[in-house]
Amino acid sequence: TSSIVPKMAANFFSGQQGISFLACGTQVFFSLTVGIAECILVTVMCFDRYVTICNPLRYSVVISPKVCLRLIAMSWAERPLTSLGHTSFTLHFHMHSSREIPHFFCEVMAILRIVCEDISAYEKAVVVTGILVLLLPLSLLSSCVFIFLAVLRMNSPEGRNEALATCSSHLCVVGLYFGPFMCISMRPGSAETPKLNQGLFLFGTVLTPLLNPVI
C-alpha cells in the first residue's frame, strides 16, 4: 500500500496519469519487496499463534527476542534481490510506442501486456515464483488445525472464546491478503485479464489494509 497509494493519490488530485520510467521501476521493486516480505510475516504470525495457544508455558523460550529477530531477518533476506531480478527483467523488454499500462500502478503483469516480444517463458517463471512465495508459506498454516484442536480441549469457555477470536481474526487477514494475490500470481495467462487483475489488486492493496484495524 505504501508503495502504490501515494502515487495513485498524487495522480488523482493532480489530474495527471503519467509516470517516469525510473519511478515505474522503483514502484515495481518496492511493491514486490514489501509484498513478499509481508507474505512471510503473515505466515510467521501463524507460528506465533500456534505457540501461544498450544505451548503457552514455553512461549517465552520458543519465541525469544533472538528468535523474533531471526524470523524478521528471514522475512526480509534476499527479498530485494528477488524483486530486483523481476524488476530489471520486466523492464528490459521492448515495449509498444504508446507505453500505456492498463493498470492504476506499475505491476509486472500489467507491464507485460505492453511488451512486443515473446514473454511466454517469463510468464511461466512469474507463476513459479508466485507458487514459491504464496503456496509454500500457506503450507505452514496447517498449524491452524492443531490450534483448533487445542482450543476444543480447553476447559474454560472464556479462554476458548478468546483463542477462537484471535485465530479467526488472523485467518481473515490471511484470506484477504493471500487470496487476491494467489489469483493474480499463480494463474497462467494472468496478463491477459487486466480488468480482473485491477479489481484484485485494488482489493488487496487498498481495501484489505483498511479492514485490518476492524479485524
Buried (B, 14 or more C-beta within 10 A) or exposed (E): BEBBBEBBEEBEEEEEEEBEEEEBBBBBBBBBBBBBBBBBBBBBBBBBBBBBBBEEEEBEEEBEEEBEEEBBEBBBEEBBEBBBEBBEBBBEBEBEEEEEBBBBBBBBBBBBBBBEEEBEEBBEEBBEBBEEBBEEBBEBBEBBEEBEEBBEEBEEEEEBEBBBEBBEBBBBBBEBBBBBBBBBBBBEEBBEBBEEBBEBBBBBBBEBBEEEEEE
